[in-house]
Amino acid sequence: MKQVQIDITQALCTDAVSKIQNVLAKLRQNNIAVSQIVIIADTQKRRDETIDFLFAEGYLFQTEIKEGEFWIHILGRDRQAPTAPTPSSPQATTAPTDQSPQSTPVSTPPPPTPPKEPDIPPNSEFENKIFIFTSDRIGEGDLGEKLLEGLLHNLYTTAKIPRELIFINRGVLACIDVEKNLHITRTLKKLEQRGVAVSTCGTCLEYYNVRDLLCVGSVSNSAEITRKMLRFEVVTF
């Protein structure tokens, strides 16, 4: 079976998703069996656009960073996707189609090597939710910091995870490179590797004068955050 790499480096914003759509459509239309499908992006923005598209289409995926580029491995279809039929075998998933309600099978690769931690499930099942953190702790004082650290760790070790974590107001302080955040930022980076998007409010970073200290996730804005809040179920901390 052939391996397919979809290179969207240097692509324009709209061209990146269009290129992915076209390649996947050709694979479906020609019933081409492949051993691996990997999308390669060179910027955080293109990575996020790709994740938005794959999530909306019901794909399961995993991300990693190789030589400064984002590699997104397509693992198959989300079994909870409303249009997805039951796969006929563990190695075959059903890819979505925009042309008709009936899909054709596309062989997909086994997941890339999972993280070293033994308690991490091999695949991620994305809930149609985003988590919004308005503070760098859940509650007050040292206990609040420990509760946030524990929550993020539990998210990392569970199979079902939210599609995105958004940090606004004092929440952006949890994403900066300071010693007390070591465990939190490390867990956030691991969640990113599982495909969870992490974003912070740019205005809030500037208000607290910590934009240069940001060490995880991407910088977003109020318009984009509002759009996501209207689109997905929101859980606020």
C-alpha positions as CSV (number, residue, x, y, z in Angstrom):
1,M,0.0,0.0,0.0
2,K,1.1,3.5,-0.7
3,Q,1.8,6.2,1.9
4,V,0.3,9.6,1.4
5,Q,1.8,12.8,2.6
6,I,-0.2,16.0,2.2
7,D,2.2,18.9,2.3
8,I,0.5,22.2,3.2
9,T,3.6,24.1,4.0
10,Q,3.7,27.5,2.3
11,A,0.1,27.2,1.4
12,L,-2.3,30.1,1.6
13,C,-5.0,29.9,4.4
14,T,-7.8,28.7,2.2
15,D,-5.6,26.6,-0.1
16,A,-4.3,24.5,2.8
17,V,-7.8,23.0,3.7
18,S,-8.8,22.8,0.1
19,K,-5.7,20.7,-0.7
20,I,-6.5,18.3,2.1
21,Q,-10.1,18.0,0.9
22,N,-9.0,17.3,-2.6
23,V,-6.5,14.6,-1.8
24,L,-8.9,12.8,0.6
25,A,-11.7,13.1,-2.0
26,K,-9.5,11.5,-4.7
27,L,-8.6,8.6,-2.4
28,R,-12.3,8.0,-1.7
29,Q,-13.5,8.4,-5.3
30,N,-10.8,6.0,-6.6
31,N,-11.1,3.6,-3.6
32,I,-7.4,3.8,-3.1
33,A,-6.1,1.8,-0.1
34,V,-3.2,3.5,1.7
35,S,-1.0,2.5,4.6
36,Q,-0.6,6.0,6.1
37,I,-2.0,9.5,5.7
38,V,0.1,12.3,7.1
39,I,-0.5,16.0,6.8
40,I,2.5,18.3,7.2
41,A,2.1,21.9,8.3
42,D,4.7,24.5,8.9
43,T,2.9,27.0,11.1
44,Q,0.6,26.8,14.2
45,K,-2.1,28.5,12.2
46,R,-2.2,25.9,9.5
47,R,-2.0,23.1,12.1
48,D,-5.1,24.6,13.9
49,E,-6.9,25.0,10.6
50,T,-6.2,21.4,9.8
51,I,-7.4,20.2,13.2
52,D,-10.6,22.2,12.8
53,F,-11.3,20.6,9.5
54,L,-10.5,17.0,10.6
55,F,-12.6,17.4,13.7
56,A,-15.5,18.8,11.8
57,E,-15.3,15.8,9.3
58,G,-15.2,13.3,12.2
59,Y,-11.6,12.1,11.8
60,L,-9.4,10.8,14.6
61,F,-5.8,12.1,14.5
62,Q,-2.6,12.5,16.4
63,T,0.0,15.3,16.1
64,E,3.7,15.5,16.6
65,I,6.5,17.9,15.9
66,K,9.3,16.9,13.5
67,E,12.2,19.2,12.7
68,G,10.1,22.2,13.4
69,E,7.1,21.1,11.4
70,F,3.7,19.8,12.6
71,W,2.9,16.3,11.5
72,I,-0.8,15.3,11.8
73,H,-1.4,11.5,11.5
74,I,-5.0,10.6,10.4
75,L,-6.0,7.5,12.5
76,G,-9.5,7.0,11.1
77,R,-13.0,8.1,11.7
78,D,-14.6,9.0,15.0
79,R,-17.1,6.3,15.8
80,Q,-19.4,9.0,17.3
81,A,-19.5,10.9,14.1
82,P,-23.2,11.1,13.1
83,T,-22.7,9.9,9.5
84,A,-20.0,7.3,10.2
85,P,-21.0,3.6,9.6
86,T,-19.4,0.9,11.7
87,P,-16.0,-0.1,10.4
88,S,-15.8,-3.7,9.0
89,S,-12.3,-4.3,10.5
90,P,-10.0,-2.7,13.1
91,Q,-7.7,-1.5,10.3
92,A,-10.4,0.1,8.2
93,T,-12.4,3.3,8.9
94,T,-14.9,5.1,6.9
95,A,-13.9,8.4,5.4
96,P,-16.5,11.2,5.0
97,T,-17.7,12.3,1.6
98,D,-19.3,15.5,0.5
99,Q,-20.8,14.0,-2.7
100,S,-23.2,11.3,-1.3
101,P,-24.3,9.9,2.1
102,Q,-22.6,6.6,1.3
103,S,-18.9,6.4,2.1
104,T,-16.2,4.2,0.7
105,P,-13.6,2.5,2.8
106,V,-10.0,3.8,3.1
107,S,-7.4,1.8,4.9
108,T,-5.7,3.8,7.6
109,P,-2.4,3.2,9.5
110,P,-2.0,2.0,13.0
111,P,-1.4,4.9,15.5
112,P,2.1,6.3,15.7
113,T,4.2,5.2,18.7
114,P,2.2,6.4,21.8
115,P,3.7,8.5,24.5
116,K,5.9,6.7,27.0
117,E,3.5,6.9,29.8
118,P,1.7,3.6,30.1
119,D,-1.6,5.1,31.2
120,I,-2.2,7.0,27.9
121,P,-4.8,5.5,25.6
122,P,-3.5,5.0,22.0
123,N,-6.3,7.0,20.4
124,S,-8.1,10.2,21.3
125,E,-11.9,10.5,21.2
126,F,-12.8,14.2,20.9
127,E,-15.8,15.6,22.7
128,N,-17.7,18.4,21.0
129,K,-16.5,20.7,23.8
130,I,-14.1,23.5,24.6
131,F,-12.8,24.3,28.1
132,I,-12.3,27.9,29.0
133,F,-10.0,28.8,31.9
134,T,-10.5,32.3,33.3
135,S,-7.8,31.9,36.0
136,D,-4.5,30.2,36.5
137,R,-6.0,28.1,39.3
138,I,-9.3,26.5,40.2
139,G,-10.3,28.1,43.5
140,E,-7.9,30.0,45.7
141,G,-4.3,29.8,46.7
142,D,-2.0,26.7,46.6
143,L,-5.0,24.4,46.5
144,G,-6.4,26.1,43.4
145,E,-3.1,25.6,41.6
146,K,-3.0,22.0,42.6
147,L,-6.6,21.5,41.4
148,L,-5.8,23.0,38.0
149,E,-2.7,20.8,37.7
150,G,-4.7,17.7,38.6
151,L,-7.5,18.5,36.2
152,L,-5.1,18.9,33.3
153,H,-3.3,15.7,34.2
154,N,-6.6,13.8,34.3
155,L,-7.6,15.2,30.9
156,Y,-4.3,13.9,29.5
157,T,-4.8,10.4,30.8
158,T,-8.4,10.0,29.7
159,A,-9.6,8.7,26.3
160,K,-12.3,11.4,25.7
161,I,-10.9,14.9,25.6
162,P,-12.1,18.3,24.7
163,R,-11.1,19.7,21.3
164,E,-9.6,22.9,22.7
165,L,-8.5,24.6,25.9
166,I,-8.8,28.4,25.9
167,F,-7.1,30.6,28.5
168,I,-8.5,34.1,29.0
169,N,-8.2,36.8,31.7
170,R,-5.8,35.5,34.5
171,G,-5.9,32.1,32.9
172,V,-3.2,33.1,30.5
173,L,-0.7,33.1,33.4
174,A,-0.9,29.3,33.5
175,C,0.7,29.2,30.0
176,I,3.8,31.2,30.6
177,D,7.3,30.0,31.3
178,V,7.8,30.4,35.0
179,E,9.0,27.9,37.5
180,K,5.7,27.4,39.3
181,N,4.0,26.5,36.0
182,L,6.5,23.7,35.1
183,H,4.0,20.8,35.6
184,I,1.1,22.6,34.1
185,T,2.9,23.7,30.9
186,R,4.4,20.3,30.5
187,T,1.0,18.7,30.6
188,L,-0.5,21.2,28.2
189,K,2.3,20.4,25.7
190,K,1.5,16.7,26.0
191,L,-2.2,17.5,25.4
192,E,-1.2,19.3,22.3
193,Q,0.6,16.2,21.1
194,R,-2.7,14.3,21.5
195,G,-4.4,16.8,19.2
196,V,-5.9,19.2,21.7
197,A,-5.6,22.8,20.6
198,V,-4.4,25.2,23.3
199,S,-5.0,29.0,22.8
200,T,-4.6,32.1,24.8
201,C,-6.2,35.6,24.6
202,G,-3.7,38.0,23.1
203,T,-5.2,41.1,24.7
204,C,-4.9,39.3,28.1
205,L,-1.3,38.5,27.5
206,E,-0.5,42.1,26.7
207,Y,-2.5,43.3,29.7
208,Y,-0.4,41.2,32.1
209,N,2.7,42.0,30.1
210,V,3.6,38.3,29.7
211,R,3.3,37.8,25.9
212,D,7.0,37.2,25.6
213,L,6.8,34.5,28.3
214,L,4.2,32.4,26.5
215,C,5.6,28.9,26.1
216,V,2.6,26.7,25.1
217,G,-0.3,27.1,22.7
218,S,-1.1,29.8,20.2
219,V,-2.3,33.4,20.5
220,S,-6.0,34.0,19.7
221,N,-8.4,37.0,19.8
222,S,-11.8,37.8,21.1
223,A,-13.5,37.3,17.7
224,E,-12.1,33.8,17.2
225,I,-12.9,32.8,20.8
226,T,-16.4,34.1,20.5
227,R,-16.9,32.1,17.3
228,K,-15.8,28.9,19.0
229,M,-18.0,29.6,22.1
230,L,-21.0,29.8,19.8
231,R,-20.1,26.7,17.8
232,F,-19.2,24.2,20.6
233,E,-20.4,23.3,24.1
234,V,-18.5,25.4,26.6
235,V,-17.2,24.3,30.0
236,T,-15.9,27.3,32.0
237,F,-13.5,27.1,35.0
